[in-house]
Amino acid sequence: MFLTPSELETLTGYAQNGRQRRWLDSHQWRYESAANGRVVVSRAYAESRLSGIPQKKEWEPNFDAFKKVA
């Protein structure tokens, strides 16, 4: 579900949470902070970023369906 602390260290090259955050921010990665201060990165997100295959977009309404037809 989430990258392990060891995997985060391998990804960022840093063991400290603050440095991991700076690396993730500078590379425009999404992450959350757990209550204990640890960095949390979704495994699915990391796999998507590293593979180059974009994640599926969340559902969006089809606003074109509301356009008036003349």
mmCIF file of the N, C-alpha and C atoms, coordinates in Angstrom:
data_MODEL
# 
_entry.id   MODEL 
# 
loop_
_atom_site.group_PDB 
_atom_site.id 
_atom_site.type_symbol 
_atom_site.label_atom_id 
_atom_site.label_alt_id 
_atom_site.label_comp_id 
_atom_site.label_asym_id 
_atom_site.label_entity_id 
_atom_site.label_seq_id 
_atom_site.pdbx_PDB_ins_code 
_atom_site.Cartn_x 
_atom_site.Cartn_y 
_atom_site.Cartn_z 
_atom_site.occupancy 
_atom_site.B_iso_or_equiv 
_atom_site.pdbx_formal_charge 
_atom_site.auth_seq_id 
_atom_site.auth_comp_id 
_atom_site.auth_asym_id 
_atom_site.auth_atom_id 
_atom_site.pdbx_PDB_model_num 
ATOM 1   N N  . MET A 1 1  ? 0.813   -1.179 0.000   1.00 0.00 ? 1  MET A N  1 
ATOM 2   C CA . MET A 1 1  ? 0.000   0.000  0.000   1.00 0.00 ? 1  MET A CA 1 
ATOM 3   C C  . MET A 1 1  ? 0.873   1.265  0.000   1.00 0.00 ? 1  MET A C  1 
ATOM 4   N N  . PHE A 1 2  ? 1.915   1.284  0.861   1.00 0.00 ? 2  PHE A N  1 
ATOM 5   C CA . PHE A 1 2  ? 2.827   2.424  0.933   1.00 0.00 ? 2  PHE A CA 1 
ATOM 6   C C  . PHE A 1 2  ? 4.269   1.950  0.830   1.00 0.00 ? 2  PHE A C  1 
ATOM 7   N N  . LEU A 1 3  ? 5.156   2.843  0.368   1.00 0.00 ? 3  LEU A N  1 
ATOM 8   C CA . LEU A 1 3  ? 6.570   2.505  0.340   1.00 0.00 ? 3  LEU A CA 1 
ATOM 9   C C  . LEU A 1 3  ? 7.078   2.353  1.768   1.00 0.00 ? 3  LEU A C  1 
ATOM 10  N N  . THR A 1 4  ? 7.988   1.404  1.975   1.00 0.00 ? 4  THR A N  1 
ATOM 11  C CA . THR A 1 4  ? 8.584   1.211  3.294   1.00 0.00 ? 4  THR A CA 1 
ATOM 12  C C  . THR A 1 4  ? 9.622   2.308  3.533   1.00 0.00 ? 4  THR A C  1 
ATOM 13  N N  . PRO A 1 5  ? 10.003  2.541  4.782   1.00 0.00 ? 5  PRO A N  1 
ATOM 14  C CA . PRO A 1 5  ? 11.065  3.522  5.049   1.00 0.00 ? 5  PRO A CA 1 
ATOM 15  C C  . PRO A 1 5  ? 12.343  3.228  4.252   1.00 0.00 ? 5  PRO A C  1 
ATOM 16  N N  . SER A 1 6  ? 12.674  1.959  4.106   1.00 0.00 ? 6  SER A N  1 
ATOM 17  C CA . SER A 1 6  ? 13.861  1.574  3.337   1.00 0.00 ? 6  SER A CA 1 
ATOM 18  C C  . SER A 1 6  ? 13.706  1.941  1.858   1.00 0.00 ? 6  SER A C  1 
ATOM 19  N N  . GLU A 1 7  ? 12.514  1.711  1.312   1.00 0.00 ? 7  GLU A N  1 
ATOM 20  C CA . GLU A 1 7  ? 12.266  2.056  -0.097  1.00 0.00 ? 7  GLU A CA 1 
ATOM 21  C C  . GLU A 1 7  ? 12.297  3.563  -0.302  1.00 0.00 ? 7  GLU A C  1 
ATOM 22  N N  . LEU A 1 8  ? 11.768  4.319  0.654   1.00 0.00 ? 8  LEU A N  1 
ATOM 23  C CA . LEU A 1 8  ? 11.830  5.782  0.558   1.00 0.00 ? 8  LEU A CA 1 
ATOM 24  C C  . LEU A 1 8  ? 13.271  6.263  0.592   1.00 0.00 ? 8  LEU A C  1 
ATOM 25  N N  . GLU A 1 9  ? 14.080  5.631  1.423   1.00 0.00 ? 9  GLU A N  1 
ATOM 26  C CA . GLU A 1 9  ? 15.493  6.000  1.487   1.00 0.00 ? 9  GLU A CA 1 
ATOM 27  C C  . GLU A 1 9  ? 16.194  5.686  0.169   1.00 0.00 ? 9  GLU A C  1 
ATOM 28  N N  . THR A 1 10 ? 15.872  4.546  -0.413  1.00 0.00 ? 10 THR A N  1 
ATOM 29  C CA . THR A 1 10 ? 16.459  4.190  -1.710  1.00 0.00 ? 10 THR A CA 1 
ATOM 30  C C  . THR A 1 10 ? 16.021  5.168  -2.791  1.00 0.00 ? 10 THR A C  1 
ATOM 31  N N  . LEU A 1 11 ? 14.746  5.526  -2.791  1.00 0.00 ? 11 LEU A N  1 
ATOM 32  C CA . LEU A 1 11 ? 14.206  6.453  -3.786  1.00 0.00 ? 11 LEU A CA 1 
ATOM 33  C C  . LEU A 1 11 ? 14.848  7.826  -3.680  1.00 0.00 ? 11 LEU A C  1 
ATOM 34  N N  . THR A 1 12 ? 14.892  8.368  -2.467  1.00 0.00 ? 12 THR A N  1 
ATOM 35  C CA . THR A 1 12 ? 15.345  9.746  -2.284  1.00 0.00 ? 12 THR A CA 1 
ATOM 36  C C  . THR A 1 12 ? 16.844  9.870  -2.027  1.00 0.00 ? 12 THR A C  1 
ATOM 37  N N  . GLY A 1 13 ? 17.435  8.796  -1.516  1.00 0.00 ? 13 GLY A N  1 
ATOM 38  C CA . GLY A 1 13 ? 18.848  8.863  -1.143  1.00 0.00 ? 13 GLY A CA 1 
ATOM 39  C C  . GLY A 1 13 ? 19.049  9.416  0.255   1.00 0.00 ? 13 GLY A C  1 
ATOM 40  N N  . TYR A 1 14 ? 17.954  9.629  0.988   1.00 0.00 ? 14 TYR A N  1 
ATOM 41  C CA . TYR A 1 14 ? 18.020  10.216 2.327   1.00 0.00 ? 14 TYR A CA 1 
ATOM 42  C C  . TYR A 1 14 ? 17.235  9.373  3.330   1.00 0.00 ? 14 TYR A C  1 
ATOM 43  N N  . ALA A 1 15 ? 17.762  9.286  4.552   1.00 0.00 ? 15 ALA A N  1 
ATOM 44  C CA . ALA A 1 15 ? 17.085  8.565  5.628   1.00 0.00 ? 15 ALA A CA 1 
ATOM 45  C C  . ALA A 1 15 ? 16.233  9.505  6.467   1.00 0.00 ? 15 ALA A C  1 
ATOM 46  N N  . GLN A 1 16 ? 16.602  10.768 6.531   1.00 0.00 ? 16 GLN A N  1 
ATOM 47  C CA . GLN A 1 16 ? 15.879  11.726 7.376   1.00 0.00 ? 16 GLN A CA 1 
ATOM 48  C C  . GLN A 1 16 ? 14.617  12.219 6.673   1.00 0.00 ? 16 GLN A C  1 
ATOM 49  N N  . ASN A 1 17 ? 13.526  12.301 7.452   1.00 0.00 ? 17 ASN A N  1 
ATOM 50  C CA . ASN A 1 17 ? 12.233  12.706 6.893   1.00 0.00 ? 17 ASN A CA 1 
ATOM 51  C C  . ASN A 1 17 ? 12.277  14.070 6.215   1.00 0.00 ? 17 ASN A C  1 
ATOM 52  N N  . GLY A 1 18 ? 12.932  15.041 6.840   1.00 0.00 ? 18 GLY A N  1 
ATOM 53  C CA . GLY A 1 18 ? 12.995  16.385 6.262   1.00 0.00 ? 18 GLY A CA 1 
ATOM 54  C C  . GLY A 1 18 ? 13.691  16.400 4.918   1.00 0.00 ? 18 GLY A C  1 
ATOM 55  N N  . ARG A 1 19 ? 14.751  15.653 4.813   1.00 0.00 ? 19 ARG A N  1 
ATOM 56  C CA . ARG A 1 19 ? 15.469  15.589 3.528   1.00 0.00 ? 19 ARG A CA 1 
ATOM 57  C C  . ARG A 1 19 ? 14.668  14.826 2.480   1.00 0.00 ? 19 ARG A C  1 
ATOM 58  N N  . GLN A 1 20 ? 13.955  13.804 2.924   1.00 0.00 ? 20 GLN A N  1 
ATOM 59  C CA . GLN A 1 20 ? 13.082  13.083 1.986   1.00 0.00 ? 20 GLN A CA 1 
ATOM 60  C C  . GLN A 1 20 ? 12.011  14.023 1.443   1.00 0.00 ? 20 GLN A C  1 
ATOM 61  N N  . ARG A 1 21 ? 11.427  14.826 2.321   1.00 0.00 ? 21 ARG A N  1 
ATOM 62  C CA . ARG A 1 21 ? 10.404  15.791 1.883   1.00 0.00 ? 21 ARG A CA 1 
ATOM 63  C C  . ARG A 1 21 ? 10.973  16.782 0.870   1.00 0.00 ? 21 ARG A C  1 
ATOM 64  N N  . ARG A 1 22 ? 12.152  17.304 1.140   1.00 0.00 ? 22 ARG A N  1 
ATOM 65  C CA . ARG A 1 22 ? 12.776  18.257 0.204   1.00 0.00 ? 22 ARG A CA 1 
ATOM 66  C C  . ARG A 1 22 ? 13.013  17.603 -1.154  1.00 0.00 ? 22 ARG A C  1 
ATOM 67  N N  . TRP A 1 23 ? 13.488  16.358 -1.143  1.00 0.00 ? 23 TRP A N  1 
ATOM 68  C CA . TRP A 1 23 ? 13.724  15.657 -2.409  1.00 0.00 ? 23 TRP A CA 1 
ATOM 69  C C  . TRP A 1 23 ? 12.400  15.456 -3.150  1.00 0.00 ? 23 TRP A C  1 
ATOM 70  N N  . LEU A 1 24 ? 11.388  14.971 -2.441  1.00 0.00 ? 24 LEU A N  1 
ATOM 71  C CA . LEU A 1 24 ? 10.084  14.732 -3.060  1.00 0.00 ? 24 LEU A CA 1 
ATOM 72  C C  . LEU A 1 24 ? 9.492   16.033 -3.602  1.00 0.00 ? 24 LEU A C  1 
ATOM 73  N N  . ASP A 1 25 ? 9.591   17.111 -2.833  1.00 0.00 ? 25 ASP A N  1 
ATOM 74  C CA . ASP A 1 25 ? 9.099   18.416 -3.300  1.00 0.00 ? 25 ASP A CA 1 
ATOM 75  C C  . ASP A 1 25 ? 9.841   18.868 -4.553  1.00 0.00 ? 25 ASP A C  1 
ATOM 76  N N  . SER A 1 26 ? 11.157  18.735 -4.553  1.00 0.00 ? 26 SER A N  1 
ATOM 77  C CA . SER A 1 26 ? 11.943  19.217 -5.699  1.00 0.00 ? 26 SER A CA 1 
ATOM 78  C C  . SER A 1 26 ? 11.699  18.393 -6.958  1.00 0.00 ? 26 SER A C  1 
ATOM 79  N N  . HIS A 1 27 ? 11.252  17.155 -6.794  1.00 0.00 ? 27 HIS A N  1 
ATOM 80  C CA . HIS A 1 27 ? 10.949  16.301 -7.939  1.00 0.00 ? 27 HIS A CA 1 
ATOM 81  C C  . HIS A 1 27 ? 9.445   16.199 -8.202  1.00 0.00 ? 27 HIS A C  1 
ATOM 82  N N  . GLN A 1 28 ? 8.677   17.033 -7.507  1.00 0.00 ? 28 GLN A N  1 
ATOM 83  C CA . GLN A 1 28 ? 7.225   17.144 -7.689  1.00 0.00 ? 28 GLN A CA 1 
ATOM 84  C C  . GLN A 1 28 ? 6.494   15.816 -7.479  1.00 0.00 ? 28 GLN A C  1 
ATOM 85  N N  . TRP A 1 29 ? 6.861   15.128 -6.412  1.00 0.00 ? 29 TRP A N  1 
ATOM 86  C CA . TRP A 1 29 ? 6.177   13.901 -6.019  1.00 0.00 ? 29 TRP A CA 1 
ATOM 87  C C  . TRP A 1 29 ? 5.115   14.238 -4.992  1.00 0.00 ? 29 TRP A C  1 
ATOM 88  N N  . ARG A 1 30 ? 3.987   13.548 -5.044  1.00 0.00 ? 30 ARG A N  1 
ATOM 89  C CA . ARG A 1 30 ? 2.933   13.714 -4.037  1.00 0.00 ? 30 ARG A CA 1 
ATOM 90  C C  . ARG A 1 30 ? 3.235   12.791 -2.864  1.00 0.00 ? 30 ARG A C  1 
ATOM 91  N N  . TYR A 1 31 ? 2.986   13.278 -1.666  1.00 0.00 ? 31 TYR A N  1 
ATOM 92  C CA . TYR A 1 31 ? 3.178   12.468 -0.463  1.00 0.00 ? 31 TYR A CA 1 
ATOM 93  C C  . TYR A 1 31 ? 2.349   13.055 0.659   1.00 0.00 ? 31 TYR A C  1 
ATOM 94  N N  . GLU A 1 32 ? 2.218   12.308 1.715   1.00 0.00 ? 32 GLU A N  1 
ATOM 95  C CA . GLU A 1 32 ? 1.532   12.751 2.921   1.00 0.00 ? 32 GLU A CA 1 
ATOM 96  C C  . GLU A 1 32 ? 2.503   12.588 4.082   1.00 0.00 ? 32 GLU A C  1 
ATOM 97  N N  . SER A 1 33 ? 2.171   13.223 5.181   1.00 0.00 ? 33 SER A N  1 
ATOM 98  C CA . SER A 1 33 ? 2.943   13.062 6.398   1.00 0.00 ? 33 SER A CA 1 
ATOM 99  C C  . SER A 1 33 ? 2.085   12.330 7.412   1.00 0.00 ? 33 SER A C  1 
ATOM 100 N N  . ALA A 1 34 ? 2.620   11.260 7.974   1.00 0.00 ? 34 ALA A N  1 
ATOM 101 C CA . ALA A 1 34 ? 1.896   10.504 8.999   1.00 0.00 ? 34 ALA A CA 1 
ATOM 102 C C  . ALA A 1 34 ? 1.942   11.277 10.313  1.00 0.00 ? 34 ALA A C  1 
ATOM 103 N N  . ALA A 1 35 ? 1.121   10.875 11.264  1.00 0.00 ? 35 ALA A N  1 
ATOM 104 C CA . ALA A 1 35 ? 1.057   11.546 12.567  1.00 0.00 ? 35 ALA A CA 1 
ATOM 105 C C  . ALA A 1 35 ? 2.408   11.518 13.284  1.00 0.00 ? 35 ALA A C  1 
ATOM 106 N N  . ASN A 1 36 ? 3.204   10.489 13.003  1.00 0.00 ? 36 ASN A N  1 
ATOM 107 C CA . ASN A 1 36 ? 4.522   10.384 13.642  1.00 0.00 ? 36 ASN A CA 1 
ATOM 108 C C  . ASN A 1 36 ? 5.612   11.155 12.890  1.00 0.00 ? 36 ASN A C  1 
ATOM 109 N N  . GLY A 1 37 ? 5.215   11.875 11.835  1.00 0.00 ? 37 GLY A N  1 
ATOM 110 C CA . GLY A 1 37 ? 6.166   12.685 11.079  1.00 0.00 ? 37 GLY A CA 1 
ATOM 111 C C  . GLY A 1 37 ? 6.803   11.984 9.896   1.00 0.00 ? 37 GLY A C  1 
ATOM 112 N N  . ARG A 1 38 ? 6.553   10.713 9.747   1.00 0.00 ? 38 ARG A N  1 
ATOM 113 C CA . ARG A 1 38 ? 7.130   9.969  8.630   1.00 0.00 ? 38 ARG A CA 1 
ATOM 114 C C  . ARG A 1 38 ? 6.483   10.369 7.302   1.00 0.00 ? 38 ARG A C  1 
ATOM 115 N N  . VAL A 1 39 ? 7.273   10.274 6.251   1.00 0.00 ? 39 VAL A N  1 
ATOM 116 C CA . VAL A 1 39 ? 6.790   10.537 4.898   1.00 0.00 ? 39 VAL A CA 1 
ATOM 117 C C  . VAL A 1 39 ? 6.052   9.290  4.409   1.00 0.00 ? 39 VAL A C  1 
ATOM 118 N N  . VAL A 1 40 ? 4.896   9.495  3.774   1.00 0.00 ? 40 VAL A N  1 
ATOM 119 C CA . VAL A 1 40 ? 4.094   8.380  3.274   1.00 0.00 ? 40 VAL A CA 1 
ATOM 120 C C  . VAL A 1 40 ? 3.854   8.592  1.785   1.00 0.00 ? 40 VAL A C  1 
ATOM 121 N N  . VAL A 1 41 ? 4.310   7.609  0.984   1.00 0.00 ? 41 VAL A N  1 
ATOM 122 C CA . VAL A 1 41 ? 4.127   7.646  -0.470  1.00 0.00 ? 41 VAL A CA 1 
ATOM 123 C C  . VAL A 1 41 ? 3.391   6.379  -0.882  1.00 0.00 ? 41 VAL A C  1 
ATOM 124 N N  . SER A 1 42 ? 2.330   6.538  -1.629  1.00 0.00 ? 42 SER A N  1 
ATOM 125 C CA . SER A 1 42 ? 1.558   5.399  -2.117  1.00 0.00 ? 42 SER A CA 1 
ATOM 126 C C  . SER A 1 42 ? 2.413   4.561  -3.060  1.00 0.00 ? 42 SER A C  1 
ATOM 127 N N  . ARG A 1 43 ? 2.373   3.248  -2.864  1.00 0.00 ? 43 ARG A N  1 
ATOM 128 C CA . ARG A 1 43 ? 3.126   2.340  -3.735  1.00 0.00 ? 43 ARG A CA 1 
ATOM 129 C C  . ARG A 1 43 ? 2.631   2.439  -5.178  1.00 0.00 ? 43 ARG A C  1 
ATOM 130 N N  . ALA A 1 44 ? 1.312   2.532  -5.371  1.00 0.00 ? 44 ALA A N  1 
ATOM 131 C CA . ALA A 1 44 ? 0.757   2.632  -6.726  1.00 0.00 ? 44 ALA A CA 1 
ATOM 132 C C  . ALA A 1 44 ? 1.245   3.907  -7.408  1.00 0.00 ? 44 ALA A C  1 
ATOM 133 N N  . TYR A 1 45 ? 1.293   5.019  -6.647  1.00 0.00 ? 45 TYR A N  1 
ATOM 134 C CA . TYR A 1 45 ? 1.771   6.283  -7.211  1.00 0.00 ? 45 TYR A CA 1 
ATOM 135 C C  . TYR A 1 45 ? 3.243   6.172  -7.597  1.00 0.00 ? 45 TYR A C  1 
ATOM 136 N N  . ALA A 1 46 ? 4.047   5.604  -6.713  1.00 0.00 ? 46 ALA A N  1 
ATOM 137 C CA . ALA A 1 46 ? 5.480   5.460  -6.992  1.00 0.00 ? 46 ALA A CA 1 
ATOM 138 C C  . ALA A 1 46 ? 5.707   4.580  -8.215  1.00 0.00 ? 46 ALA A C  1 
ATOM 139 N N  . GLU A 1 47 ? 4.988   3.466  -8.299  1.00 0.00 ? 47 GLU A N  1 
ATOM 140 C CA . GLU A 1 47 ? 5.143   2.578  -9.456  1.00 0.00 ? 47 GLU A CA 1 
ATOM 141 C C  . GLU A 1 47 ? 4.734   3.280  -10.744 1.00 0.00 ? 47 GLU A C  1 
ATOM 142 N N  . SER A 1 48 ? 3.684   4.075  -10.674 1.00 0.00 ? 48 SER A N  1 
ATOM 143 C CA . SER A 1 48 ? 3.233   4.827  -11.845 1.00 0.00 ? 48 SER A CA 1 
ATOM 144 C C  . SER A 1 48 ? 4.298   5.838  -12.279 1.00 0.00 ? 48 SER A C  1 
ATOM 145 N N  . ARG A 1 49 ? 4.824   6.592  -11.318 1.00 0.00 ? 49 ARG A N  1 
ATOM 146 C CA . ARG A 1 49 ? 5.852   7.598  -11.633 1.00 0.00 ? 49 ARG A CA 1 
ATOM 147 C C  . ARG A 1 49 ? 7.103   6.957  -12.216 1.00 0.00 ? 49 ARG A C  1 
ATOM 148 N N  . LEU A 1 50 ? 7.525   5.859  -11.618 1.00 0.00 ? 50 LEU A N  1 
ATOM 149 C CA . LEU A 1 50 ? 8.777   5.230  -12.046 1.00 0.00 ? 50 LEU A CA 1 
ATOM 150 C C  . LEU A 1 50 ? 8.633   4.472  -13.358 1.00 0.00 ? 50 LEU A C  1 
ATOM 151 N N  . SER A 1 51 ? 7.427   4.006  -13.674 1.00 0.00 ? 51 SER A N  1 
ATOM 152 C CA . SER A 1 51 ? 7.222   3.259  -14.922 1.00 0.00 ? 51 SER A CA 1 
ATOM 153 C C  . SER A 1 51 ? 6.935   4.175  -16.100 1.00 0.00 ? 51 SER A C  1 
ATOM 154 N N  . GLY A 1 52 ? 6.505   5.411  -15.803 1.00 0.00 ? 52 GLY A N  1 
ATOM 155 C CA . GLY A 1 52 ? 6.149   6.330  -16.866 1.00 0.00 ? 52 GLY A CA 1 
ATOM 156 C C  . GLY A 1 52 ? 4.727   6.139  -17.361 1.00 0.00 ? 52 GLY A C  1 
ATOM 157 N N  . ILE A 1 53 ? 3.997   5.203  -16.759 1.00 0.00 ? 53 ILE A N  1 
ATOM 158 C CA . ILE A 1 53 ? 2.606   4.968  -17.135 1.00 0.00 ? 53 ILE A CA 1 
ATOM 159 C C  . ILE A 1 53 ? 1.726   5.795  -16.203 1.00 0.00 ? 53 ILE A C  1 
ATOM 160 N N  . PRO A 1 54 ? 0.964   6.748  -16.746 1.00 0.00 ? 54 PRO A N  1 
ATOM 161 C CA . PRO A 1 54 ? 0.143   7.604  -15.875 1.00 0.00 ? 54 PRO A CA 1 
ATOM 162 C C  . PRO A 1 54 ? -0.941  6.818  -15.159 1.00 0.00 ? 54 PRO A C  1 
ATOM 163 N N  . GLN A 1 55 ? -1.261  7.280  -13.947 1.00 0.00 ? 55 GLN A N  1 
ATOM 164 C CA . GLN A 1 55 ? -2.355  6.673  -13.201 1.00 0.00 ? 55 GLN A CA 1 
ATOM 165 C C  . GLN A 1 55 ? -3.666  7.022  -13.863 1.00 0.00 ? 55 GLN A C  1 
ATOM 166 N N  . LYS A 1 56 ? -4.666  6.197  -13.619 1.00 0.00 ? 56 LYS A N  1 
ATOM 167 C CA . LYS A 1 56 ? -5.996  6.497  -14.140 1.00 0.00 ? 56 LYS A CA 1 
ATOM 168 C C  . LYS A 1 56 ? -6.507  7.759  -13.475 1.00 0.00 ? 56 LYS A C  1 
ATOM 169 N N  . LYS A 1 57 ? -7.123  8.611  -14.263 1.00 0.00 ? 57 LYS A N  1 
ATOM 170 C CA . LYS A 1 57 ? -7.721  9.831  -13.715 1.00 0.00 ? 57 LYS A CA 1 
ATOM 171 C C  . LYS A 1 57 ? -8.988  9.473  -12.962 1.00 0.00 ? 57 LYS A C  1 
ATOM 172 N N  . GLU A 1 58 ? -9.258  10.275 -11.959 1.00 0.00 ? 58 GLU A N  1 
ATOM 173 C CA . GLU A 1 58 ? -10.520 10.106 -11.262 1.00 0.00 ? 58 GLU A CA 1 
ATOM 174 C C  . GLU A 1 58 ? -11.646 10.501 -12.198 1.00 0.00 ? 58 GLU A C  1 
ATOM 175 N N  . TRP A 1 59 ? -12.823 10.041 -11.905 1.00 0.00 ? 59 TRP A N  1 
ATOM 176 C CA . TRP A 1 59 ? -13.987 10.334 -12.727 1.00 0.00 ? 59 TRP A CA 1 
ATOM 177 C C  . TRP A 1 59 ? -14.215 11.834 -12.794 1.00 0.00 ? 59 TRP A C  1 
ATOM 178 N N  . GLU A 1 60 ? -14.508 12.316 -13.985 1.00 0.00 ? 60 GLU A N  1 
ATOM 179 C CA . GLU A 1 60 ? -14.836 13.722 -14.194 1.00 0.00 ? 60 GLU A CA 1 
ATOM 180 C C  . GLU A 1 60 ? -16.155 13.793 -14.950 1.00 0.00 ? 60 GLU A C  1 
ATOM 181 N N  . PRO A 1 61 ? -17.003 14.743 -14.611 1.00 0.00 ? 61 PRO A N  1 
ATOM 182 C CA . PRO A 1 61 ? -18.273 14.857 -15.338 1.00 0.00 ? 61 PRO A CA 1 
ATOM 183 C C  . PRO A 1 61 ? -18.050 15.293 -16.779 1.00 0.00 ? 61 PRO A C  1 
ATOM 184 N N  . ASN A 1 62 ? -18.954 14.904 -17.643 1.00 0.00 ? 62 ASN A N  1 
ATOM 185 C CA . ASN A 1 62 ? -18.905 15.284 -19.049 1.00 0.00 ? 62 ASN A CA 1 
ATOM 186 C C  . ASN A 1 62 ? -19.738 16.556 -19.226 1.00 0.00 ? 62 ASN A C  1 
ATOM 187 N N  . PHE A 1 63 ? -19.075 17.705 -19.114 1.00 0.00 ? 63 PHE A N  1 
ATOM 188 C CA . PHE A 1 63 ? -19.783 18.971 -19.219 1.00 0.00 ? 63 PHE A CA 1 
ATOM 189 C C  . PHE A 1 63 ? -20.272 19.243 -20.638 1.00 0.00 ? 63 PHE A C  1 
ATOM 190 N N  . ASP A 1 64 ? -19.698 18.606 -21.635 1.00 0.00 ? 64 ASP A N  1 
ATOM 191 C CA . ASP A 1 64 ? -20.164 18.768 -23.003 1.00 0.00 ? 64 ASP A CA 1 
ATOM 192 C C  . ASP A 1 64 ? -21.603 18.269 -23.159 1.00 0.00 ? 64 ASP A C  1 
ATOM 193 N N  . ALA A 1 65 ? -22.009 17.347 -22.332 1.00 0.00 ? 65 ALA A N  1 
ATOM 194 C CA . ALA A 1 65 ? -23.357 16.810 -22.412 1.00 0.00 ? 65 ALA A CA 1 
ATOM 195 C C  . ALA A 1 65 ? -24.414 17.857 -22.052 1.00 0.00 ? 65 ALA A C  1 
ATOM 196 N N  . PHE A 1 66 ? -24.002 18.920 -21.392 1.00 0.00 ? 66 PHE A N  1 
ATOM 197 C CA . PHE A 1 66 ? -24.937 19.966 -20.979 1.00 0.00 ? 66 PHE A CA 1 
ATOM 198 C C  . PHE A 1 66 ? -25.064 21.105 -21.989 1.00 0.00 ? 66 PHE A C  1 
ATOM 199 N N  . LYS A 1 67 ? -24.262 21.062 -23.023 1.00 0.00 ? 67 LYS A N  1 
ATOM 200 C CA . LYS A 1 67 ? -24.318 22.123 -24.039 1.00 0.00 ? 67 LYS A CA 1 
ATOM 201 C C  . LYS A 1 67 ? -25.628 22.013 -24.816 1.00 0.00 ? 67 LYS A C  1 
ATOM 202 N N  . LYS A 1 68 ? -26.168 23.178 -25.156 1.00 0.00 ? 68 LYS A N  1 
ATOM 203 C CA . LYS A 1 68 ? -27.411 23.195 -25.944 1.00 0.00 ? 68 LYS A CA 1 
ATOM 204 C C  . LYS A 1 68 ? -27.120 22.798 -27.375 1.00 0.00 ? 68 LYS A C  1 
ATOM 205 N N  . VAL A 1 69 ? -27.997 22.020 -27.916 1.00 0.00 ? 69 VAL A N  1 
ATOM 206 C CA . VAL A 1 69 ? -27.880 21.635 -29.319 1.00 0.00 ? 69 VAL A CA 1 
ATOM 207 C C  . VAL A 1 69 ? -28.827 22.526 -30.111 1.00 0.00 ? 69 VAL A C  1 
ATOM 208 N N  . ALA A 1 70 ? -28.297 23.180 -31.139 1.00 0.00 ? 70 ALA A N  1 
ATOM 209 C CA . ALA A 1 70 ? -29.113 24.128 -31.920 1.00 0.00 ? 70 ALA A CA 1 
ATOM 210 C C  . ALA A 1 70 ? -29.956 23.418 -32.935 1.00 0.00 ? 70 ALA A C  1 
# 
